[in-house]
């Protein structure tokens, strides 16, 4: 069994057409067909049902596809690891960032890029569950997120910081000088809030539910920088973790009366998988700015 055969098989499974798969592999159709036939003979089972010009995976083919993809991912990771031994500050780094973390990653990107110009960074924003699936599928190298420490199946976790959930307003807002705000007072204000799934939004829903208060939510959005921009330029207020405004000199965070709620931020990577040197260097830079 050869790596090229696995690659041909995976491409054929993705295209379900030998001619298209051969084109994607830059080989002739006869070469691709022959190599897949040899693979089937070695495995002792058909991987494809041939139907004219088209093909479809057999039951064995579907089972083998998962393993073939994992083998190719592992080989790619091993090549990256060896490459880093030759050049410790080169290559690429694919970072997943949850929406709640978006404003906090920005201060680290520019200094890191200047310090390590040989490392190309890809940043992908998304909800935690989507990013974790991509991390486990080796489509991402690390994830930056707020997370529950107990919920770490298949993942390694490195804590970054803890951050209180607080009310955030513009420094020009009449309430900006408050030392603390009650839940009842917060319920009387026009709110712009992060969408469902944010830890701060869950907290807001919880404290209002306990007080039987229907909050005056005017706008909700998942993009934190846009949300903070609106808070900066209007009389609306929001509720976020205090670290979210670390680069916003025009905003102020005010504690909410009652039991304080803290959220913990983590860096996640796949358990048992080699962590790139580029990831380690980025984590060091991020820790400095946070």
JOKA-V479227 format. One record per backbone hydrogen bond with DSSP energy under -1.0 kcal/mol. CO is the residue of the C=O (numbers start at 0). NH is the residue of the N-H. Records with the same first field share a line. If there is no record, write none. Layout:
BEGIN
CO->NH + NH
END
This chain:
BEGIN
1->5
2->6
3->7
4->8
5->9
6->10
7->11
8->12
9->13
10->14
11->15
15->54
16->20
17->21
18->22
19->23
20->24
21->26
27->31
28->32
29->33
30->34
31->35
32->36
33->37
34->38
35->39
36->40
37->41
38->42
39->43 + 44
46->57
48->55
50->53
53->50
55->48
57->61
58->62
59->63
60->64
63->67
64->68
65->69
66->70
67->71
68->72
69->73
70->74
71->75
72->76
73->77
74->78
75->79
76->80
77->81
78->82
79->83
82->86
90->119
92->121
93->140 + 141
94->123
95->143
96->125
97->100
98->101
100->103 + 104
104->107
107->111
108->112
109->113
110->114
111->115
115->118
117->90
119->92
121->94
123->96
126->130
127->131
128->132
129->133
130->134
131->135
132->136
133->138
134->137
141->95
142->267
143->97
144->265
147->150
149->151
151->154
153->270
155->268
157->266
160->264
162->262
163->241
165->239
166->253
167->237
168->251
169->172
172->175
174->177
180->256
181->185
182->186
185->188
189->236
190->217 + 218
192->220
194->197
197->201
198->202
199->203
200->204
201->205
202->206
203->207
204->208
205->209
207->212
214->216
215->190
218->192
222->226
223->227
224->228
225->229
226->230
227->231
228->232
236->191
237->167
239->165
240->243
241->244
242->245
244->247
247->250
249->170
251->168
253->166
254->180
260->164
262->162
263->146
264->159
265->144
266->157
267->142
268->155
269->272
275->279
276->280
277->281
278->282
279->283
280->284
281->285
282->286
283->287
284->288
285->289
END
